[in-house]
């Protein structure tokens, strides 16, 4: 099984006999930390590549691809679509994409399905993600630019 992760080697692979892991990140420090993490967990058959997820230069096909959160940092819906097209190019025809997403937080939507939320903590989280690191929280409340009503 060939597994591509846009960095994330923290799963327990000990019961899988034939697995080949590839981790990708644009940031060299993240790759170094991932390599240390792989050694710590005694992972073999691991390869790390410094690449841009929007411009993958990979000639293998993968059974599984995981990506955790790249889409929330991109405001342009067309670029997010381009990201998923890149993922599609490196997945086998029967491959599986595992991607994270965010449910609208109660600070943005009265229709939020979040339960047991401490509003002060939610506002701090909004401040960190929206104001400091500029995550695309507004994708929850704005209609995508390329969708016609």
C-alpha positions in Angstrom: 0.0 0.0 0.0 1.3 3.4 -0.9 0.3 6.2 1.4 0.9 9.9 0.6 0.5 12.4 3.4 0.8 16.2 3.1 2.8 15.8 6.4 1.2 13.6 9.0 3.1 10.4 10.1 1.5 10.1 13.6 -0.8 7.1 12.8 0.0 3.6 14.1 1.3 1.6 11.1 2.7 -1.3 13.2 0.0 -3.8 12.0 0.4 -3.0 8.3 3.1 -5.2 6.8 3.5 -3.7 3.4 3.3 0.1 3.5 5.3 2.8 1.9 4.9 6.3 3.3 5.6 9.6 1.6 5.4 12.8 3.4 5.3 16.1 1.6 5.6 19.7 2.9 7.0 22.9 1.5 8.5 23.8 4.8 12.0 22.3 5.5 11.5 22.5 9.3 8.2 20.6 9.1 10.0 17.9 7.1 12.8 17.7 9.7 10.2 17.3 12.5 8.4 14.6 10.5 11.6 12.7 10.0 12.4 12.9 13.7 8.8 11.7 14.4 9.2 8.8 11.9 12.4 7.7 13.7 10.8 8.0 17.1 8.0 5.7 15.9 10.4 3.3 14.2 8.8 3.8 10.8 10.6 2.3 7.8 9.8 2.7 4.2 9.3 6.5 4.7 10.2 9.1 2.2 10.0 12.9 2.6 9.8 15.4 -0.2 10.0 19.1 -0.1 7.3 20.1 -2.6 4.4 22.5 -3.1 1.1 20.6 -2.8 -0.3 22.8 -5.6 2.5 21.7 -8.0 3.3 18.1 -7.2 6.1 16.6 -9.1 5.3 12.9 -8.3 5.3 10.1 -10.7 3.8 7.4 -8.4 0.2 6.7 -7.7 -1.0 6.3 -4.1 -3.7 4.2 -2.5 -4.4 6.9 0.2 -3.7 10.6 0.4 -4.2 12.7 3.5 -4.2 16.4 3.8 -4.9 18.3 7.0 -6.1 21.8 6.5 -4.4 23.3 3.5 -7.7 24.4 2.1 -8.5 26.7 5.0 -5.5 28.9 4.3 -6.5 29.5 0.7 -9.2 32.1 0.1 -9.4 31.5 -3.7 -11.9 28.7 -4.4 -10.3 28.1 -7.8 -7.0 27.5 -6.1 -8.6 25.1 -3.7 -10.0 23.2 -6.6 -6.6 23.2 -8.2 -5.2 21.6 -5.0 -7.7 18.8 -5.2 -6.9 18.3 -8.9 -3.3 17.8 -7.9 -4.4 15.2 -5.3 -6.4 13.4 -8.0 -3.4 13.2 -10.3 -1.4 11.2 -7.7 -4.2 8.9 -6.4 -4.8 5.5 -7.9 -8.2 5.3 -9.7 -9.6 3.5 -6.6 -7.5 5.7 -4.2 -8.9 7.4 -1.1 -8.5 11.1 -0.2 -8.8 11.9 3.4 -9.0 15.7 4.0 -9.9 17.7 7.0 -12.5 20.4 7.0 -14.0 22.8 9.5 -17.6 23.0 10.6 -18.7 26.6 10.9 -18.0 27.9 14.4 -20.7 29.5 16.4 -18.8 32.8 16.2 -19.7 33.0 12.5 -23.0 31.2 12.2 -26.1 30.9 14.4 -26.8 27.7 12.6 -23.6 26.1 13.8 -23.9 22.5 14.9 -21.2 22.8 17.6 -22.4 21.7 21.0 -20.9 22.5 24.4 -18.9 25.4 23.2 -17.3 27.9 25.5 -17.9 31.1 23.6 -14.8 32.8 25.1 -12.6 29.9 23.9 -14.3 30.0 20.5 -13.6 33.7 20.2 -9.9 33.2 21.1 -9.7 30.5 18.5 -11.3 32.8 15.9 -8.8 35.5 16.8 -5.9 33.2 16.4 -7.0 31.6 13.1 -8.6 34.7 11.5 -6.7 37.6 12.8 -3.3 36.2 13.4 -2.7 33.4 10.8 -5.3 34.6 8.4 -7.1 31.3 7.9 -10.1 31.4 5.5 -12.8 31.2 8.1 -15.1 33.2 5.8 -15.4 30.3 3.4 -18.2 29.2 5.8 -20.3 32.3 5.3 -19.6 33.4 1.8 -20.9 31.8 -1.3 -18.0 30.4 -3.4 -17.0 32.9 -6.1 -17.5 30.5 -9.0 -21.0 29.2 -8.0 -24.0 30.9 -9.7 -27.3 31.2 -7.9 
